[in-house]
Amino acid sequence: MRKPLLLGFLAVIALAMVLAGCGEAKETTTTSAAGQQPITLKMATTFVETEAGGKIAQHFADYIEEKTGGLVTIEIYPGGTLGGPPELLDLVSSGSVDMVPLGHPPLADKLPLLNFPMWAPGSPQAAVDYFNELVFNNSETAPLIQAEAEANKVKYLGFTAGGSNVFISKTPFQKLSDLVGKKFGAGGSIPAFEALGYTVVQMFPPDGYENLSRGVVDATQMGFVPTVNLRWYEPAKYYMFDGTYAAGNPWTINLASWAKLTPEVQQIFLDAAKDAEAYSLELDKTETEAAIAMLKENGVTVGELSAEDKANWYQLLFEASAKDCLDRAARLGITDKMITVLKAAAAKTGVTWAPPAQ
């Protein structure tokens, strides 16, 4: 009789140990943050909650709260309530907020090295990899760009996908040359469009729908999802993906705020940036597929340029952007540093580029 009782007692002990082990496993999201003092960080963003950027910001904040067991929370101030794109760097540099997803293109004079050509060919993943390479991985460019960030009292944690770009037109076209002679609306990269032989009319996104509707312009180029959100497909029913993709919006944290986090929580923030990168790519894929389906249902023709047109377009786009970068660098006295960044950018994206003779 004693042997069954002993076996039964041992089974109970074993079960208790298993249950205890399971209880310990549930604590793995918080044990790495155990030494962290509770803290709430302020994040400012220009995105509203329903935009892709707003969803990504919330995803980032949720990840941090979950993995720190609530020891670190992020309070998001969306929709530019604390400042528009030009103000975000000053907000995070001064410590008025702790972090931002930084829309860096308006800050080219303050962050010139980060403002290398912002598009990459290939895929959304390739565009994110391009930014990661230059900012974090390349042994020549990463120290330059990171030092520029430190001079502004901030640190970059990672990047998110920005989506694909398209040429759109009111009349059918298959090749970029089909748009020669059309009134082409553009707000930037004008030399690249002029190199295609286009008659450029300066135009900015808020005016796009009206300008296309009234015939002020016949065609334009912009990020795909924004053209759909702005309903440009109503006056312009011909879309061609151009093979270029955007990335950016680096998670940017104030250095003093970063120092308030334990090394373990700092790693959680870096992990959150990688997780947000993956989420942004997934979200972009989902939104792009849904937008294409909607366009086709509304009688819009959707296609993509030939490989030859894509390569030619990216070459022109890179050259125009590189010239802007060098002009700015000369004015700021950092030409050598900019050339280092641009050479690495060209190598990563596969374009043929060399700095002009000095």
C-alpha positions in Angstrom: 0.0 0.0 0.0 2.8 2.4 0.8 4.3 2.2 -2.8 1.2 3.6 -4.6 0.8 6.3 -1.9 4.5 7.3 -2.4 4.1 7.4 -6.2 0.9 9.4 -5.9 2.7 11.9 -3.6 5.6 12.2 -6.0 3.2 12.8 -8.9 1.6 15.7 -7.0 5.0 17.2 -6.3 6.0 16.9 -10.0 2.7 18.5 -11.0 3.3 21.4 -8.6 6.8 21.9 -10.0 5.4 21.9 -13.6 2.8 24.5 -12.6 5.4 26.6 -10.9 7.5 26.4 -14.0 4.6 27.6 -16.1 4.1 30.5 -13.7 7.7 31.5 -14.1 7.4 31.4 -17.9 4.6 33.9 -17.8 6.9 36.4 -16.2 9.5 36.4 -19.0 8.1 39.6 -20.5 8.8 41.5 -17.3 11.9 39.9 -15.7 14.2 41.7 -18.2 12.6 45.0 -17.1 12.6 44.3 -13.4 15.2 46.9 -12.6 13.5 49.6 -14.4 11.7 52.4 -12.5 8.2 53.0 -13.7 8.1 55.7 -16.3 5.8 57.2 -18.9 7.3 58.7 -22.0 5.7 61.2 -24.3 5.6 60.5 -28.0 4.6 63.2 -30.5 3.6 62.3 -34.1 1.9 64.1 -37.0 0.0 61.0 -37.9 -3.6 60.5 -36.8 -4.6 57.2 -35.2 -6.3 55.9 -38.3 -3.4 56.5 -40.7 -0.8 53.8 -41.2 1.8 55.9 -39.3 -0.6 56.2 -36.4 -1.3 52.5 -36.3 2.4 51.8 -36.3 3.1 54.2 -33.5 0.4 52.5 -31.4 1.8 49.1 -32.2 5.2 50.3 -31.0 3.8 51.7 -27.8 1.8 48.5 -27.1 4.9 46.4 -27.6 6.9 48.4 -25.1 4.1 48.2 -22.5 3.7 44.5 -22.9 7.3 43.6 -22.9 8.1 45.7 -19.8 5.0 44.5 -17.9 3.6 48.0 -17.8 6.8 49.5 -16.2 7.3 51.7 -19.3 4.3 53.2 -21.0 4.2 55.6 -24.0 1.6 58.4 -24.1 1.0 59.3 -27.8 0.1 62.8 -28.9 -1.2 62.3 -32.5 -2.2 64.5 -35.4 0.5 67.2 -34.9 -1.1 68.4 -31.7 2.3 69.2 -30.2 3.9 70.4 -33.5 4.0 69.8 -37.2 6.8 68.1 -39.2 9.3 71.0 -39.0 8.9 71.1 -35.2 9.4 67.5 -34.3 13.2 67.5 -34.1 13.2 70.5 -31.8 10.5 68.9 -29.6 12.6 65.7 -29.1 16.0 67.4 -29.0 14.8 69.8 -26.2 13.2 67.0 -24.2 9.7 68.6 -24.6 8.8 65.1 -25.7 10.7 61.9 -25.2 10.5 60.4 -28.7 9.0 60.8 -32.1 8.7 58.9 -35.4 10.6 61.6 -37.2 9.6 62.7 -40.7 13.1 63.8 -41.6 12.8 65.3 -45.2 11.7 68.8 -43.9 14.8 68.8 -41.7 17.5 68.6 -44.4 19.5 71.5 -43.1 19.5 70.2 -39.6 20.0 66.5 -40.5 21.8 66.7 -43.9 23.5 63.3 -43.7 20.3 61.5 -42.8 18.7 63.2 -45.8 20.4 61.0 -48.4 18.2 59.9 -51.4 15.2 58.6 -49.7 13.8 56.1 -52.2 15.2 52.7 -53.1 14.4 50.3 -56.0 13.3 46.7 -55.6 10.7 46.3 -52.8 9.5 47.8 -49.6 11.9 45.5 -47.7 14.8 46.7 -49.9 14.0 50.3 -49.0 14.0 49.6 -45.2 17.2 47.6 -45.6 18.8 50.5 -47.5 18.1 52.9 -44.5 19.3 50.3 -42.0 22.5 49.8 -44.0 23.5 53.4 -44.1 22.4 54.4 -40.6 23.3 51.3 -38.6 25.4 48.8 -40.5 27.8 50.5 -42.8 31.2 51.1 -41.1 31.8 54.4 -42.9 28.4 56.0 -43.0 26.8 54.8 -39.7 29.3 56.8 -37.4 28.7 60.0 -39.5 24.9 59.8 -39.3 24.9 58.7 -35.6 27.2 61.6 -34.7 24.9 64.0 -36.4 22.0 62.6 -34.4 24.0 62.9 -31.1 24.8 66.5 -31.9 21.0 67.0 -31.9 20.7 65.1 -28.6 18.8 62.2 -30.1 19.3 58.5 -31.0 17.7 56.6 -33.9 16.3 53.1 -33.1 15.0 51.9 -36.4 12.9 52.6 -39.5 9.6 51.8 -41.1 8.3 51.2 -44.6 6.9 54.1 -46.5 5.3 52.3 -49.4 5.5 52.3 -53.2 5.3 55.1 -55.7 3.3 55.6 -58.9 3.0 57.7 -62.0 -0.6 58.5 -62.7 -2.2 60.1 -65.8 -5.6 61.3 -67.1 -4.8 59.5 -70.4 -3.5 56.0 -71.1 0.2 55.4 -71.0 2.6 52.4 -70.9 6.0 54.0 -71.0 7.5 57.1 -69.3 8.0 58.6 -72.8 4.2 58.5 -73.4 4.0 61.4 -70.9 6.3 63.7 -72.8 4.5 66.9 -73.8 2.0 66.5 -71.0 1.6 69.0 -68.2 3.3 67.2 -65.3 2.7 68.2 -61.7 5.6 67.9 -59.3 6.5 69.3 -56.0 10.1 68.0 -55.8 12.7 66.2 -57.8 11.9 68.6 -60.7 15.3 68.1 -62.5 14.5 64.3 -62.7 11.2 64.9 -64.3 12.6 67.5 -66.7 15.3 65.0 -67.7 12.4 62.8 -68.8 11.4 65.6 -71.2 8.3 66.6 -69.1 6.8 70.0 -69.0 6.8 70.5 -65.2 4.1 72.5 -63.4 4.9 72.9 -59.7 2.2 71.2 -57.6 1.9 70.1 -54.0 -0.3 67.3 -52.7 -3.2 69.4 -51.3 -3.8 70.8 -54.8 -3.5 67.6 -56.7 -7.1 66.6 -57.0 -8.2 70.1 -58.1 -5.3 70.5 -60.5 -6.0 67.1 -62.2 -9.7 67.8 -62.3 -9.3 71.2 -63.9 -6.6 70.2 -66.3 -3.9 72.3 -64.7 -1.8 69.2 -64.9 -2.3 66.0 -66.9 -0.1 63.6 -64.9 1.9 63.4 -61.8 3.9 61.0 -59.5 3.6 60.3 -55.8 3.3 57.6 -53.2 0.6 55.1 -54.2 -1.5 54.9 -51.0 -1.7 58.7 -50.6 -3.0 59.2 -54.1 -5.8 56.7 -53.3 -6.6 58.4 -50.0 -6.7 61.7 -51.8 -9.0 60.2 -54.5 -6.8 61.3 -57.3 -8.0 58.2 -59.2 -11.3 60.0 -59.9 -9.8 62.5 -62.4 -6.7 60.3 -63.3 -7.6 56.7 -64.0 -4.2 55.3 -65.2 -1.7 54.1 -62.7 1.8 52.7 -63.2 4.0 51.6 -60.3 7.5 53.0 -60.9 9.6 50.4 -59.0 10.7 52.8 -56.2 9.9 52.5 -52.6 10.1 54.8 -49.6 11.2 54.2 -46.0 12.0 56.5 -43.1 10.3 57.9 -40.0 13.1 56.8 -37.7 12.1 56.1 -34.1 14.0 59.0 -32.5 14.5 59.3 -28.8 15.9 62.0 -26.7 19.3 61.0 -25.3 18.4 62.0 -21.7 15.3 59.9 -21.9 17.2 57.0 -23.3 19.6 57.2 -20.4 16.6 56.8 -18.0 16.1 53.3 -19.3 18.0 50.3 -18.1 20.2 48.4 -20.6 17.6 45.6 -20.6 14.7 48.0 -21.4 16.9 49.8 -24.0 17.1 46.4 -25.8 13.3 46.1 -25.6 13.1 49.4 -27.4 15.4 48.2 -30.1 13.4 45.1 -30.4 10.2 47.1 -30.6 11.7 49.1 -33.5 12.4 45.8 -35.4 8.9 44.6 -34.6 7.4 47.8 -35.8 9.5 47.5 -39.0 7.9 44.1 -39.7 4.5 45.4 -38.8 4.9 48.4 -41.2 5.8 46.1 -44.1 2.8 43.8 -43.4 0.5 46.8 -43.1 1.9 48.3 -46.3 1.3 45.1 -48.2 -2.3 44.8 -46.9 -3.2 48.4 -47.7 -1.6 48.3 -51.1 -3.5 45.1 -52.1 -6.8 46.5 -50.8 -6.2 49.8 -52.7 -5.4 48.0 -56.0 -8.5 45.9 -55.7 -10.6 49.1 -55.0 -9.1 50.9 -58.0 -9.8 48.1 -60.3 -13.4 47.9 -59.1 -13.7 51.6 -60.0 -12.4 51.2 -63.5 -8.9 52.3 -62.9 -6.1 50.8 -65.0 -3.2 49.6 -62.8 0.1 48.4 -64.1 3.8 48.8 -63.7 6.6 50.2 -65.8 9.1 48.0 -67.7 12.3 47.1 -66.0 14.1 49.4 -68.4 11.9 52.4 -67.5 12.2 51.6 -63.8 16.0 51.6 -63.9 16.2 54.7 -66.0 13.8 56.5 -63.7 15.7 55.6 -60.5 19.0 56.6 -62.0 17.6 60.1 -62.8 15.9 60.3 -59.4 19.1 59.4 -57.6 21.2 61.9 -59.6 18.8 64.7 -58.9 18.6 63.9 -55.2 22.4 63.5 -54.9 22.9 67.0 -56.5 20.5 68.5 -53.9 22.5 66.7 -51.2 25.8 68.0 -52.4 24.6 71.5 -52.9 23.4 71.5 -49.3 26.6 69.9 -48.0 28.7 72.5 -49.8 26.7 75.3 -48.1 27.1 73.5 -44.7 30.8 72.6 -45.1 30.3 68.9 -45.0 31.0 67.9 -48.6 33.4 65.1 -47.8 31.0 63.4 -45.4 28.1 63.7 -47.8 30.2 62.1 -50.6 30.9 59.2 -48.3 27.2 58.7 -47.6 26.2 59.1 -51.3 28.8 56.6 -52.5 27.4 54.0 -50.0 23.8 54.9 -51.1 24.7 54.3 -54.7 26.4 51.0 -54.0 23.5 49.7 -51.9 20.9 50.7 -54.6 23.0 49.6 -57.5 23.1 52.9 -59.4 26.1 54.3 -61.3 27.2 57.5 -59.5 30.4 59.4 -58.9 30.9 62.8 -57.3 31.5 65.6 -59.7 35.1 66.7 -60.2 36.0 69.4 -57.8 
